[in-house]
Amino acid sequence: MKQKIIGTLVIVAIGSSGGYTLFANRLSPPQYVTTPATRGTLTVSVSGSGQVSAVNQIDVKPQAAGTVVQVLVAAGQKVKENEPLVRIDARDALKAVRDAEINLESTRLTLKKLLQATDELSLLQSQNSVQAAKDSLEKLKLSQQTARENARDTQTKSEDDMGKYQDDTYSAVANAFLDLPGILTGLNDVLHGTSIGDADASLGGKGQKNATTLINSTSSQEQPKIIAAATLAETDYALARVKYDAVFEKYKTVNRFAEQSVIEAILAETIDAAKIVAQASKSASGLFDAWVDARTLHNVSIPTTVKSAQSNLAGYTSKVNAHISAMVNVQTNLKNAREAKKSAERDLEHMSANHPRELAAAEATIKERESSLAKLEKGADQLDIQSAQLSVRQRESSLSDARVKLGEYTLRAPIAGTVAKIAMKKKDQASSGATAVTIMADKKLAEISLNEVDVTRIKIGQKATLTFDAIPEYSLTGEVAEIDSLGTVSQGVVSYNVKVIFDTQDDRVKPGMSAAVTVIIDVRTDALLVPVSAVQEQNGVSIVNTLDHTHALVAHRVTTGVSNEIFVELASGDIKVGDEVVTQIITAQDASAAQQRSGGIPFLGGAGGGGARGFGGAVRAGGR
């Protein structure tokens, strides 16, 4: 098998008589062979040979896989060419077509927008956008400055507050210890003094402790309650006395100029001691209140000394609670001031890190919008237009491919004939390569063999041209009808059988005749073409070289399309029709080697056994 390349461009060779003469030596600059880029039709094909088949049987195989949803024919039924035979579930393929249509419409709208002149409204909106970005930057700078100033003010105020509250800490402790001794003494007098019994002998006699007098002067019915209250009052007073004495000893070792941590520690302990003293005062009040309630229930008068004790206890409780409140407030205020200072310091630290980033982002937004405005004022860039046009072509190609793929989900008769066999039924799983329907063809067909490389390039339905050794200067057209799924191996070469159905019938074509078949793979009309040798690959990028006015090489980045052995299509880039592209670089060493091989002057027709012929172009000396 061989690959046959058909091109509609003609390569003009410059002969030695009308060509060029080149004298080269080792010191000469490189010489460049150039060829003009041109437009034309590029045809790519694959060729193979075989014979006209004696049996016109075609196995129709699906090209798509899926669930069979409908079988449209029956065995023995006559079918026309392209008549639907089997339908396969095509929901995914339909979605792919819809998506491709949407993508194509989107790219067309993008191209249309680029081609439209900038309207006044869009320009005004872009200008406003730039100004809004600048205003936002100024507002950001102002808000950042305000935030920094507020944080610094908070930091300064919290430091001032801390100084004030640190002074207040010692003062609150000192004020508490002005009253706590008298309160403890008063509690002791109320519980352990003898004033109640001394003032009223009817309550139990002189010399008894007040708590004992209260218990003894109560009826047996009420006495348990009074005893419990007296026990609680005595216990709480003892705790208060122990706690007070311990804290007071520490307080005597502290002065206003002690370390702040020491002063705060004595504050915390004084608060705890004051709370225990307050509880002792409350328990003592509970004892006297219980005794008074019991007396009142029996309509017995309350001595003046008891009422005085109740009043004193209420005063003690009020005083100690006031000191507790004052000391807790100082403690809380100091804590809040410290937290405010730490918070302000954290805020300043965050601002130091984040404010420059925020400013940089705002400035970048301005630059981006200014760039968009400049681009809008300038109009669409030619490269953007070319890129959008290329995107449209790509989306059109994708849509075409999606539609072709959708068509593969409906199995059609490649030829007219009679259905000989149906191998699939509804709900069967169709797979690529498995025979679905066998048709006995009404037309002749040729069976050829292709190698494993060429067979991957052809598809069912592609057009072909057939010629026959037995009928000189005669050809007819056909179409690929069947491609074997499994190849055969012979002497290490894998080949696949391909059946090509004839478009027309000629009685001169007999079964068994040798046939040469050319399958058309692709045809590009009005394509921008350059010789294959003009395209170089550099780091995965396709490059075409031209020469500037000094004959120095100028590289052009291009995107290539299809190609054959002679020409390649340029799908995008800045090469235009008529541009001279470099197809060969001749160095002094190349010329010397050519001279040695030919025995004459390189590229000079005549002496030495013949000269070289150009490849449809001209030779130019390179710049120094």
C-alpha positions, 0 to 999 in steps of 0.5 A: 500500500502507498499513500497518495497525495493530491494537491491542486497547487503546482510546484514550479521548479526552476531549471538550470537554464532559467534558474539561479547561479550561486557561488559559495565558499566557506566564508560566504553567508548562508543562502535561503531558498524561499517560496511564496505562500499561496491559496489553493485547495489541499486534498489528502487521500489514502490509496490501496489496491484490491479486487472487485468482489464476487460476493456483494455482501455488506455487514453494517456495523454501528460506529457508536455504542449504546442501547438499541431503541428501535429496529426499523427493518426486517429480514428480506426487506428491500432498502434504499441507500441511506435508509435508517436501519437501527436507532441507538439511544442518542441522548448524550450525543443530542446534548453534545450537539446542543452544547456545541451550538451554544458555544458556537453562538457565544463565540459568534457574539464575541466576534460580532462585538469585536467587529462592532464600532465602540458605541458612546454608551460603552465608552462612557461606562468604561470611563465611569468605571475607571473614575469609580476605581480611582474614587474607591482608591481615595476612599480606601486611603481615607478609611485606612487612615481613619482606622489607623488613627482610631486604633492608635487613639484606642491604644493611647486611651487604654494605656491611660486607663490602665495607669488610672485603674492601677492607681485605683487598685490599691486605693480600693483595697485600702478603702476596704481595709478601713472598714473591714476591721470595724465590721469584723469587730461589730460582728463579734460584738453582735454574736459574742457580746452580752448587751441583749441579756444585760439590758433585759433580765427576762431574756435569760440573765446577765453575762450570757453571749447574745447568740446564747441569749437568743437561743435560750429565750425562744420557745422549745417549738422555735428553738431548733430553727434558732439553733441552726441559724446561730450555728451557721452565723458562728461558722461563717463568722469564724471563716470570715475572721480566719480569712480576714486575718490572713489577708490583712497580714499580707496587706500590711506588707504591701504599699502603693509603690509595690509591683502592679502584679502584687497589688492586683493579687492582694486585690483579688484576695481582699475581694474574696475575704470581703465576700466571706465577711459579707456572707458572715454578716448575712448569716448573723442577720439571718439569726436575728431575723429568725428570732424576731419572727418567732417573737412576733408570731407570739405577739411578744415585744422586741427589745431595743438592743435587738433592733439596734443589732439588726440595724448594725448588721444591715449597715455592715452588709451594705458597707462590705457589699459596696467595697466588693462592688468597688473592688470588682469594678476596678478589677474589671476596668483594668482587665478591659483596658488591657484587652482594649490595648491588646486589641488595638495593637492587633488591629494595628498589626493587621493594618500594617500587613493588609493595608498595602495589599488592599492598596495594591489591589485597588491600584491594579483594578485602576490599571486594569480598567484603564487598559480596558478603556484604552483598548475600547478607545483604540478599537478591536485589536487585529490579533483579537479579531483573528483569535475570535475568528479562529475560535468561531472556526473551531466551534463550527468544527466542533459542532460539525463533529458533534452532528456527525457523532449524532448521526452515528447513532442512526445506523443507515444502509450504505447501499441499496439492497436486500436485508439478509440478516438482522443481528440485533433487537430492541434493548440490545447493547450495540457496540462498535465493530459488532454486525447489526444488519447484513445487506446483499448489495444491488451494486458491485463493490471492491475489496481492498487492503490497508495497513494499520496506519492508513485504516485509522484515517478513513471512515464509512461514507468517505468518497473514493475514486477507483481505477482498473488495470484492465480498463485503461483511462477509466475511473469511477467514484464510490464510497467506503461501505465497510471497514473490518474491525479485526485485522489480519497479520502477515509477515508481521504486517497488520492489514484491514479489509475495506469494502468500497461500493460503486456509485455507478455500474459498468458491465465492463467491470467484472468480479476478480478484476484488480482495482486501485482505490483512492479514499479522499480523507480531507479537502480544504478549499481556499486554504493558505498553503506553504511547503511542508519544509517551511514549517519548523517545530521549536519547543512545541511551537510551529514557526515559519521564517521569512526574510526582512529587508536585510535578508535576516531571518524573521520567525512567525508563530503559526498554527497549522491545519491539515497537511500532505507530503507537499503542502501544509495549511496555515490555520492562523498567524500573520503569514499572508498570500505572497509572503516569501517563506524560507523552505531551505537554508544553504550554508557554505558547508552544504555548498562545498559538499554539493560541489564535491559530490557533483564535481563542479560548482554547486548550483551552477548548471553545466560543468560538473555533471548538472546543477541543482533545481529550486523548489518553486522559489528563489535563492537569497543571500543571508545578511551578515 
